[in-house]
């Protein structure tokens, strides 16, 4: 089964993920090169992409997702927590910040 992929939208989403420092920069670069050369992504790359972009629906950014916090995978870069500076475990797509396990809860009153 061949799945049609909107290359332009896919590249746009990957670029946003790269800028937000979500995921592995080298993996994103490799995927961008393959897409630009019209090469097929392997199953691992597709799985990586779909796992990290689950806040998106139908290849377009939703205006406000009910999933505010995305747990970072072992491969993700883990910037310091906004509150305490320890290694972060969650990314908040509402305010583009990273939080540790302790500070992810209740950091933004607008999420309710």
N, C-alpha and C positions, 0 to 999 in steps of 0.2 A: 504494500500500500504506500503510495507516495503522498506525503502531506505537503500542501503548498504553504510556503513561508513568505510572508511579506518582508523581504530583505531590508527595505528602508526602515520599517517600524522596528524590526529586530535590532538593527544597528543602533537606532535611536535609544532603545531601551538599554542595550549593553553599554552605550556611552554614558548614560545616566548612572548606571550601576558603578561604572568605573570612577566617575567623578565623585560619587558618594562614598567611594572606597568600600563598596560592598563586594565581597568575593575576591578571588585571586586575580590580580592585575595581569599576570602572564597568560592565564587561561582566557581572559577576555580578549587580549591582544591576538592570540592564536585564533579564536573564534571569529573575530572581526576580519582577519586576513582571509580565512576560509570563505566567509560569506561574500566578501568583496570579489573573490575569485570564482564565485558560484560553485564552490565545492560543498559536498554534503558533510554535515556535522556527524560525528560518530555518536553512538547511543549514550556514552558517558558524558559527552559535551551537552547533548540535548537534555539529559537528566539534570546536570549541573545548572543549566540555564533555567529549566522549568522550576527547580527547587528554589532558586534565588529570586525568581520573578513571580512568585505566587501571589504577590500583592497586586499584580496586574491581571486584567481580565480581557480576553480576546485581543491581545497584543496592543491594547491601549491603556493608558493610565487612568484608573478610576479616580474621580474627583475626591472621594473620601472613602477609604476602605474601613471595614469593621475590624480588620486585623491591623492594629497599630504597631505591635511589636513583633519583629521577626527574630527568632533565635538564630544566632550565628552558627554556621557549621564549623567543624574542626579545620577546614581549609580556609575559612574566612580570616582576613586580617582583623585583629582585635584591638582597636584603638582604646585609649583609656576612658573609663567611665566619666561622664560629664560631672558627676557629683564628688566622687572620691579619688579618681585617678587610677583605680585598680583596673585590671583587664576586664573589658566589657564582654557580655554574653548576649546582649540584645541590641537590635537597631530599632529605633522608633521612627517610622515613616511619617509621623505627624509633624515632628519638629526637626528631623534630620540630625538626631543625636544618638549617642551610644550610651548604654547603661549596664551596670553590673547586675547580678542576681538580686541584690538587696534594693538598689535604687530604682529599678524598673517599675516597681509598684507605686502608683500614686504620684508620679513625678509631674503630671500635667492634669489639672482639673478639667480641662476641655475635652478629655477623652471619654467622659461619661455620657 
